[in-house]
Structure formats: structure tokens, C-alpha cells
């Protein structure tokens, strides 16, 4: 059995796309995945599946959410081992020892075109910074994520991919689960 992390975007935010976590756990359990558990109310799910192909599980989750809750929710699924690897290679921690409460990780649904990454202007948003590595974007916001321009929408527009972001505490917790 492979352990996966599903990141649902835009649920339980400002009273929109409401899904109770207990109902989500039941829906996913009914769809054939096992050992389903959630972390906080914002769409972080850890589970096990007999398949080792994230795309198959991602589609299964999107279909189940549409069927059970009537919602179209962007979902990104990755292997737990991938999340652990990415979290262990954060350049803002490993190279600069920046405060972890100011760090975020944006997950992209695909590796962006290098030309688009170059055009995104990584050094143009100081004091905020970002570093793209594969399909992950390490984000540092010294004044807080609520004040940055480096949002999901920013990365989606600049890199032409879907994105969802988690704070560093959530990333570490998901790695532990």
C-alpha cells in the first residue's frame, strides 16, 4: 500500500465549498482508499491506496467529491515520500535558516516551463521571495502570507499551472502523518 497526500484547494474557506472532514473521510473510504485521515479543516488528506499512480487517485477523489458533495474541487495528490523529499530540500531552511513560520510551499500540478519560471521574476517581490524547484515553489513571506502577491493565483497566471499552497507547519505535519 502506498501512502498519499491529497491537497484540496478552496474548501471550507469563507463559508464556501463546505465539506465536513468526517463526511470527506467516509466518502473517500467508500471509494476504496484506506486509513483515511485529515489534518485541519482546509483539505489535507492522508490515506493509503493499492495503486501507486497519483493521477488515478486524484481523479477518484475529484469524482467522489463531485458525486457526494456536488463540488468541483481542484485536487493534487502526491506520494508521501515525494512530500518528505521536497520538505527536506527547502532552500530557505537548508541554505539560509529563515524562520519557518514565514515559509510556505506551493504545489504545482505540473513542472512549469523554464521560460515561464524565468519570466516570473523571482527577485522582483522583495521582501517576499520564491524558488521554483520541479513542481514545488518554496515561498518566503517575512511580513506574512496574507500580505504577499505570491499567491496561488499569481503562480497560476505566471506559470500556467494549477497551484495550492500550505504553510510550513502543515507541510511538516502532513509528512509526519
Buried (B, 14 or more C-beta within 10 A) or exposed (E): EBBBBBBBBBBBEEEEBEBEBEEBBEBBBEBEBEEBEBBEBBBBBBBEBEBEEBEEBBEBBBEBBEEBBEBEBBBBBBBBEBBBBBBEEBEBBEEEEBEBEBBBBBBBBEBBEEEBBEEBEBEEBEEBBBBBEEBBBBBBBEEEBEEBEBBBEBBBEBBEBBBBBBBBEBBBBBBEB
